[in-house]
Amino acid sequence: QVQLVESGGGLVQPGGSLRLSCAASGTIFVFSAMGWYRQAPGKQRELVATISSVGTTNYADSVKGRFTISRDYARNTVYLQMNSLKPEDTAVYYCNKDPSSPAYWGQGTQVTVSS
């Protein structure tokens, strides 16, 4: 059974940093482009960053220059390094394939940016 497990969220002050991890099982990771998504209270889920199977990355304009997505094939893990965090980055963060598949949504990890 394929699973994606997110971790690394928490409470951070504006301007701070966090690194999120997404551990993948099964073959989903090896052959798929992967993405980080987020959903803020009262808003629709949005795509934040993507990384292709060969490492090509893309970012939403709102996080460009602040967030970095990467993947480690040896660990079957996708990371999201988040710097210069803003209160508007507060959301539950999820990883999934790109494009996303309903079968792979996990529990997500909460990121709260507040002083």
N, C-alpha and C positions, 0 to 999 in steps of 0.2 A: 504494500500500500504506500502510495506516494504521500509524503508529508513535507510541509514547510513550517518550520518553527522559528518565530521571530523572538529576539531578545535584545536587551541593551537600553531600553527606554528608561525614563525617569524624570525627575524634576530638576530643572537647570535654570539658572538666571539668564536674562537676556545677555547676549554676547558670548555665552558659553558654548561648549561642544559636547557632543555625544557620538558614539559609534554604535550603530545598530548592526546586528548579525541575523542572518537567515540561513539556518541549517536545512539542507535539502536531502531527502532520501530518494532512492530509486534513480532511474535514468533521466528523469525530467531535467536535472541540472545540466547534464553533459551536452545535450542537444538543443537546449532552448535558450532563447533570449530571456532575460529575467528583468523584473522591474520592482521598484519600490513605489508603493501607493500610500496615500494617507486620507483619512476622513476626519474632518473637524466636526464638532457638535453642530447639528443642524445643516450640514452641508453634504454635498455628494462626494463620493470617493473620487480622488484625482490621482493621476499619474505624476510622480515626482521625478523619477530617474529610471533610465533603462541601460542595460548593457547586453551587447550581442554575444553570441557564442565565441566570437573572436576578439571581444574586448572593446568594440565600438560603443561609446557612451553618448547619451542624450539627456538633457535636463529641462525641466519646466523653467520658464523664465523667472519665476518667483524664487528659485533656489540656485540658479546659475551663478557660479563663482563662490558659492558657500558650501554646497554639498558635493561629495564625491562618491560615486558608486564604483565598486570593484568586486572581483570574484576570485576565489581560491579553489581551483579544481581539486587540489590534493585534499582539501577539507570539505568539499561539496558545500561551500558557504559563499553567500553574497553579503557584502557589507555596504553600509551607507554611513560615511563619515559626514557629520553635520557640524559645521562651524558657524560662528557669528549668528547664533540662533536668535530668533525674534519671537515675540508672543504669538504672532500669527502662524508660527510653525507648530503650535500646539495642536495635536491630533493623535489618533491611533494610526500607527504605521504598520503596513502589511507588505509582504513580498508575494510575488506571484509570477507566472510566466508573463511575457510580453508578446502578443496581447494576453490579457488575463483569462483564466479559465475558472468557472464557478467551482470546479471540483477541488481547487487548490487553495482557497481562502483559509487562512489559519486564524488564530485568536488575535494576532497583532500584538504590538507593544506600544504602551502609552508614552507619549512624549509631552511634557508640560513645561512651557517656558514662561516663567513668572518670577517676579522679584518679591 
